[in-house]
Amino acid sequence: MTAPTTLVLLPGLDGSLELAQPFVRAAAQHFSVRTVAYDIEPDQSQVGLAQRIAGQLPSDQPFVLVGESFGGPIALRLAAAAPKGLQAVVLVNSFLRVPVGWAQARALAALAPALRRPPAWVVRKLMVGNDASDVLVSSVQRAFAAQSNAVLQARLQALARCDETQSYLRCMAPMFYLRSRADRLLPERALSLLEYLRPGLVVEHIDAPHLLLQARPEAALACLRGWLLEDKGRA
């Protein structure tokens, strides 16, 4: 019997396991899911995190890297090394480089204290949508509050310097992109760059906010499963 595909989920800026749970629960009937929590080492760059995560990838079974937002560039760096067993890469509302001007990017690190204590209305407006449950909003607040100012600042600084264009171009694995139509954090030009550099990129749009895997886990899973089945059929 062929071993089931494992989804290796690389989370967003919070870097925690908590926000992965809605998608993990939805996916558990069809996949083995391994969520990677980011460590709190001083180096929170995509390069440093990828180096430390590489040893946690499955070594004896096929797997798919799923990079959510901040986790997308890390997934691309890992995929560019063509690890054994890698079947595909899925990017969820992610990017190659931060889609703002350099001056704005440098200012991102100053947002760390505010990011640890976002009010509910900000979480709804920018991350999970106005129709999100109080439970989901509280989960987002807890996930960010659990990170120190220093760690969040280091990740925001890494975000400002991020550019994984070369990793993207080197990646030979099949790739799929899930894009939220109601994303208020990531502008459309982030996806446009990926499509320009990889004209064959398969993109699926979903009516959802930025935190797609949390707000619409079943819809995200359905799209991902459908694409994987089609891709295996073409192989």
SVG drawing of the C-alpha trace seen along z (x, -y; Angstrom):
<svg xmlns="http://www.w3.org/2000/svg" viewBox="-21 -55 41 57">
<polyline fill="none" stroke="black" stroke-width="0.4" points="0.0,0.0 1.3,-3.4 2.0,-5.6 -0.4,-8.5 0.9,-11.9 1.9,-14.1 1.1,-17.8 3.9,-19.8 2.4,-23.1 4.6,-26.1 2.6,-28.7 2.4,-32.5 4.0,-35.2 2.7,-33.8 4.8,-30.7 2.7,-28.6 0.6,-25.4 -2.6,-27.0 -3.7,-28.7 -3.1,-25.6 -5.7,-23.6 -8.8,-24.4 -7.0,-23.2 -5.4,-20.2 -8.8,-19.0 -10.3,-19.4 -7.4,-17.7 -7.0,-14.8 -9.6,-12.6 -7.5,-12.6 -3.9,-13.4 -1.3,-13.0 -0.5,-16.6 2.7,-17.8 2.7,-21.4 6.1,-23.0 6.2,-25.6 9.0,-28.1 11.6,-28.3 12.6,-31.4 16.3,-31.6 17.5,-35.2 17.8,-34.4 14.2,-34.4 15.2,-34.9 13.8,-32.6 17.3,-31.3 17.8,-30.5 14.4,-29.0 14.6,-26.8 18.0,-25.5 16.6,-24.5 13.3,-23.1 15.0,-21.0 15.8,-18.2 12.1,-18.0 10.9,-17.1 9.7,-13.5 12.5,-11.3 10.6,-8.1 7.3,-9.2 6.0,-11.6 5.0,-15.0 3.7,-18.3 5.0,-21.6 2.2,-24.1 3.5,-27.6 1.0,-30.1 1.8,-33.8 5.2,-34.2 5.7,-30.5 5.6,-30.6 9.2,-31.9 10.4,-29.3 8.6,-26.6 10.2,-27.8 13.7,-27.8 13.2,-24.2 11.8,-23.1 14.6,-24.6 16.9,-22.1 14.7,-19.3 14.4,-17.2 13.7,-13.5 10.0,-12.8 8.8,-16.3 5.8,-16.0 4.5,-19.6 4.5,-23.0 1.3,-24.9 1.4,-28.6 -1.4,-30.2 -1.7,-34.0 2.1,-34.2 4.8,-36.1 8.4,-36.1 9.3,-39.4 7.5,-41.9 5.2,-43.9 5.8,-47.3 8.5,-50.0 11.8,-49.7 11.0,-52.6 7.8,-50.9 9.4,-47.5 12.0,-48.9 9.3,-50.3 7.6,-46.9 9.6,-45.9 8.1,-48.8 4.8,-47.0 5.8,-44.1 4.3,-45.5 1.0,-46.3 0.9,-42.9 1.1,-41.1 -2.1,-42.8 -4.3,-43.4 -7.9,-44.4 -10.7,-42.2 -11.9,-44.7 -8.4,-44.7 -8.2,-40.9 -11.5,-40.8 -10.8,-43.6 -7.3,-42.4 -7.1,-38.7 -10.2,-36.6 -13.1,-38.6 -16.1,-40.4 -18.1,-37.1 -15.4,-35.3 -16.4,-33.7 -15.3,-35.1 -13.4,-31.8 -11.3,-32.3 -10.6,-35.9 -9.5,-34.9 -7.3,-32.2 -5.5,-34.7 -5.0,-37.1 -3.6,-34.3 -1.2,-33.1 0.4,-36.5 0.4,-37.3 2.4,-34.1 5.3,-35.5 7.7,-37.9 8.3,-41.4 11.9,-40.3 10.7,-37.3 8.0,-39.2 10.4,-42.0 13.0,-39.6 10.3,-38.0 9.2,-41.4 12.8,-42.4 13.2,-39.1 10.0,-39.9 11.4,-43.3 14.5,-41.7 12.8,-38.7 13.4,-37.8 13.1,-34.2 12.8,-34.8 15.8,-32.6 14.4,-29.8 11.1,-30.0 12.9,-29.8 14.9,-26.8 12.0,-24.9 11.1,-22.1 8.2,-20.6 4.6,-21.2 3.2,-24.3 -0.3,-25.5 -1.4,-28.8 -4.5,-29.5 -5.5,-33.1 -8.2,-34.9 -10.4,-37.3 -10.9,-39.4 -7.3,-39.5 -6.7,-43.0 -3.0,-42.4 -1.4,-41.1 -1.9,-43.1 -2.6,-41.3 0.8,-42.3 2.4,-39.7 0.6,-37.0 1.2,-38.8 4.9,-38.5 4.7,-34.7 2.5,-34.3 4.8,-36.4 7.8,-34.3 6.0,-31.0 3.3,-31.3 2.0,-27.8 1.3,-28.4 -2.1,-27.0 -4.1,-29.5 -7.4,-29.0 -9.4,-31.9 -11.6,-31.5 -14.0,-34.0 -12.0,-34.4 -9.8,-36.8 -6.1,-36.6 -6.1,-33.8 -7.7,-31.4 -6.7,-28.2 -8.3,-29.4 -11.4,-31.1 -12.3,-28.6 -10.4,-25.4 -12.8,-23.1 -12.8,-25.2 -9.1,-25.4 -8.8,-21.6 -11.2,-20.9 -9.2,-23.0 -5.9,-21.5 -7.2,-17.9 -8.7,-18.5 -5.4,-19.9 -3.3,-17.1 -5.6,-14.5 -5.4,-16.2 -1.7,-16.6 -1.2,-12.9 -3.5,-12.1 -1.2,-14.0 2.0,-12.5"/>
</svg>
